[in-house]
Amino acid sequence: MMIGIIVLVSLILAELFFNGFCILKKKSYRKEKAILNCCELGLFVLLALAGVIQWSFRWGLLAVFLVVRGIMALVSLVRKKPEKNYKLTKVLLKTVVSLFLVMLVLTPALVFPQTTQLKPTGDYDCETVSYTWTDKNRVETFREDGSNRKVTVQFWYPVTETDETFPLVVFSHGAFGYRMSNLSTFEELASHGYVVCSIDHPYHAFFTKQTDGEIIPANREFIQAVLSANGEGADEAEIFSRSREWLALRCGDMNFVLDTIAEQTQNNREELVYQCIDFTKIGVIGHSMGGAAAVELGRERTDIDAVIDLEGTMFGEETAYANGAYQFRDTPYLLPLLSIDSMAYHEEADKYGDLYVNNVVLKNAQDAMEVHFIGAEHLNFTDLPRFSPILASYLGAGEIDPDYCINTMNGVILEYYNHYLKGDPELSIQETY
């Protein structure tokens, strides 16, 4: 956020000092203001060329604003118009408008501050590639045109010049998340010899950009339903019913993706990503609702070796809601299962004991572990607190240092998968961080 704040403060001070000087001298100083605007544009360009300002969407509005104002200033200088008469009201109005526009165009840079991407710690360089696949066995329920459901995936995979193959990890984002929500996790795993496939669940994701360029926003009814389910006084019977629909859709996506990868791995030897997948070693992981889907998929398939749930309620393990209470599956969870939660989430769950599904599943599972992060909240298990501290704080991020939390979580995930997918004998994961 520092660069955005410095630019904001600099432009505001420049406006205030110059216009204050005009008011003090009771003169408009049109020529000097034009020169100032040209200098501001030139300085922005120099900072961008020097790499101080790293060009991205966050600087787009400011660039347009400075270019337009710079062109107007150049035109004003070339025409050499006579100095206009000084009017206090006009100077004050221009000051207010300029300050408003400066704050407006810098909003993206403040909400999404310039940050350095975490550097993967593994030995492999990684590449990424995206695909949009059509599931011919399912109709898109969010549309009324009878079209089949399309699912977009993105892979991160190690670059190698050998015939080496690597375990596959499939990720499912949370409600209103998207496939890049845990980019640091994907790159960290890929750098240590994993092929990671992150799924965009269309209409559940904040937005999905397909490979043909079409952008699909989150479905409004889905958003309202999730917000209602998380609100005070929500109807538990309705939550149970809706969560079955959400889970079926996501597990359908994940099953389709895994089946497609299996087919491509066997038949498509032209594309590098399929050449380096070891489909005999598979891990699934998800955040929030994606975590619930990952846990459920571990029940449905026989080719999954380990499951990680990032602060997700395992509602697939609920079988019914009746007489004011949930009923749960009575068969133990058979796969290795790691639950990563905030300490606040864990302590709240402890209050309900065996009335809360996660407690029941973890207690009865054959091989389960819990990890808790002190000071974290729901979104600290994604990259959002690093990407947008303001937005993450508003939506649900704790006081824990974002870099420490995501780096430590990524380390825990890597160690867990190394143990269960690569046979590493060491497993020294702590219960609390």
Secondary structure, DSSP 8 states (H G I E B T S, - for coil): -HHHHHHHHHHHHHHHHHHHHHHHHT---HHHHHHHHHHHHHHHHHHHHHTSS--SGGGHHHHHHHHHHHHHHHHHHHHT-------HHHHHHHHHHHHHHHHHHTHHHHHS---------SS--EEEEEEEEEEEEEE-TT-SS--EEEEEEEEEEE--SS---EEEEEEE--TT--TTTTHHHHHHHHHTT-EEEEEE-TTTSSEEE-TTS-EEE--HHHHHHHHHHTSTT--HHHHHHHHHHHHHHHHHHHHHHHHHHHHHHHH--SSHHHHTEEEEEEEEEEETHHHHHHHHHHHH-SS--EEEEES---GGGEEEEETTEEEE--S---S-EEEEEEHHHHHHHHHHGGGSHHHHHHHH-SSEEEEEETT--GGGGSSHHHH-HHHHHHHS--SS-HHHHHHHHHHHHHHHHHHHHS--S-----SB-
